[in-house]
Amino acid sequence: MRFEVIGSGSKGNCYLFKDRNGKILILEAGVKFSRVMDAISYKSQDVQGVLITHQHIDHCKYVVDARKFGMSIYALKETIAAIRDSSFFYTEVQPRKEFVAGPYKIMPFELQHNVPIVGYLINHEEMGNTLFVTDTTYIPYTFPNLNNIIIEANYSLENLDKNLGDNKRFLRNRIIEDHMSFETTMLSLKKNDLSAVNNIVLCHLSATNSDAQAYIETVVENTGKRVSIAKTGLVIDTFDRRPF
């Protein structure tokens, strides 16, 4: 399985899976869709679906472009309503109700944000079970038999306190209430069985309130796993069920 980051962070989010048969799954549509089409070599017919987590524009701004290329869009009913496009072109997802998009089996689940949002547990024969979590204060579940993890690590409390003093307390509190700290990311990883995990990708890092290198070192030290930061252009060609 090939995993590719088209964008991650407040400027726009989009991630791709592509299996050995060329079947593509897109997560989020928050970047200019010309970039997505370039990444998939304009083979829109190979896209099995586009998964949207919630209605904020850095995650769904260009979803209308995706559906104009005939792609199947999956999102919560609240997200579909907020997009203000014809709902005829969208498929409503329900938390904890599995659905299938080509060779991908997908289980949405509730997260905690300032608008309705879901994370996704995605299963594919090649990559096993992949957890995708972003824009949440915490994860209310644990997950058995994980093989790969894509998880938000937006900020650290130390950096937040250093950069946002008393005169920016409103912004500080909003970040804490809407995103997952690195400290919470570590707690979430420790609560899950990581024995079969091959890749951990830290996503949606704040440009000013995070420390990517320190995060990598900490996660590697505590898990012994392969750890990456979801930067634009990141490609992992071995996003698989097994490491070899």
N, C-alpha and C positions, 0 to 999 in steps of 0.2 A: 504494500500500500504506500502511495506517495501522499504526503501531507505538505501543504504549502500555505504560507501566510501572505495574503495580499495586503492586509492592513490590520493593525491592532492598536487600540487606544482611542482617545477622545476625538481624533481626526477622522476616524472611520475604521470599521471592523469588517473583515471578510477572510474566510479560511476555506481551503479546498481539500477534499479527499479524492484520490483517483486510483482505482484498483487496476490490476494487471490486464483487465479486459477493457479498460478505458472508461468505465462507468464512474461518473463524477457526482459527488455530493458537495453542495455549497452551504457553508454556515455563515449567516449574516450577509447583508447587502448594503453596507455602509460606505463603500468606496465607489468611485466612478466606474460604471459598468464596462467602459472600454478597457479598463485594466483587467477586469475579470475575463472578458472575452479574449484578450490577448493571452492570458494565462491558460485558457482552455483551447487555444488555437481555433477559436470561433466554432467549436464543435458543440453548439448548444443542444443538439439532439442527444448528446451523451450525458447530459445533466439529468440525474434521476430526481432531483428536488433541491429546493432552496429552503433551509431552515432559518426562521427568524425567532430570536428570543423575546424581543419586546419592541415597543414603538419608538424609542428614542432614535433620532436621525443618524447618529453614528453607527447604528445597527441596521437601519432599514431605509435610508434616504433614497436609494436607487433600486428598490425592490420593484417598482413599476417597470423599470427598464428590463429587469429579469423576466417578468411575466410577458412583456412584449416580444421577447424571444421565444415564447412558448414554454417557459420553464414552469414546473409545478411549485407553488409557494405554499409552505406550511407555517402556520402561526396561530397564536391564541385568537379567540374571537374579538377580544378587546384590542389586540394589535391590528387585526384586519380592519376594524371599525376606525381606528385612529389613522390608518393609511389613507382613508377616504378615496379609495379606488373601488371599482366594481367588485363586490365580494364574490361574484361569479367565478373569478379567476383564482380564488384562494381556497385552500383546504384548512379547515379549523382543526387544531390539535387540542387534545384534552389531557391535563396532567394525569400521569400514571395509566394512560391508555396507549398501548403499543400500536404502531402502524409501520407499513413497509413502503420503501421507495426503492424500487429495483432490488439490488442485492443487499441493501442496507435496512436493518431492522432498528427502529427508533422508539425510544421511550422518553416522552417529556416528563418533567417533574417540577414542582413548584420551587421557586426561590423567593428571596426577600429583597424588594427594591421599592422605589417610589411609584412604580406603575406595575401592572400585572406582567409577570415574566416567568419563563421556564428555562431550565437547563435541559440538556439532552444526554441520554445514555445511548450510544450508537454501537450496534453490533454488525460486524461483517466477517465473513469467513477468513479473510486475510489478516485483519487487524484485531480480531477478537472484540472485546468490550472497551470502548473509548468513552470517557467521561468528559463532557464539555460544560464548563460553568463560568459565567461571567456576570458582572454587574449585580452582585448580591452581597449582603452583609455577612451571611453565613450559609452553610449547606445543611439543611435539616435532615439529611439522610446519610447513611453509609452504603457502600456498594460492594457486593462480592465479585470476585473473579475479574478484576480490572486488569487490562493489558496496557492501556495508554491513558494519560490524563492531560487535559488542557484546562487550566484553572487560573482564575484571576488572582493577581497579586498586585493590587493597585497602588498601595502606599505602605509605608511603615509609620508607626506612631511617632518614632523619633524624628523622622524627616518632616512629618506633618506639623509637629509641635515647633520645630525649628523654623519652618517656612511660613507658618500661619499663626502669628501671635494673637494677642487679645483683640487687635483691631480688625482681624479677619476671622473671628470666632464663628460667625455664621457660616462662612465657606468651609471652615474646618469641620463643623458639625454636620454639614450637608454631605461632605465626602464620607465621613464615618457612618452616616445613616444609609448611604446608597451604594457603597463599594466595599470590597473585601480587603482587609489589611493583610500584609504579609504574615503577621503573627497568626491571624485566623487561618490563612492558607496552610501554614505549618500544622496547626491543630487539626485541620481537615485531613491532611495527608496522614498524620499519625493515627487518626481514628479508623482509617481504611487499611485493609490487608494489601500491601504493596508487593507481596512476594512474586507475583507474576507480571508486574508492571515493567515495561521496557522503556517507555518515554514519558517524561513529565515536561510539559510545555507551560511556562508561566506567561499569561497573557494580560492584556489591558493594563500595562504598567503606566503609572502617571509619569509624565515627562519631567516633573519637578520634585515629586514626593516619593520617589522610589530609588533603589540602588540595585541595578540589575546584576552586577558582578557579585555583590554580597549575597544576593538572593540565590544565585546559582551555587555559590560555595556552601551556603547553609543547607540547601536542599540536598546537594550531593553528600555532604557530611552526614546528614541524618537519614538518608535513604539508600545511598549507594547506587542510585539510578542515573541514567542519562538525562541531563536537564538542559533545556533550551529556553531562550527568551523569544517570544513571538514578535520578532521584528519583520518588517516588510522585506520580502525576498527569502525568508527562511524556507528551506526545503529539507524534508526528511524523507528519504526514499525507503527507509526501513521502518516505517510506522506499522509494525506487524505484530501478530500474536506472539511470535517467538523472536528472540534476539538474533538468531542465525538461521 
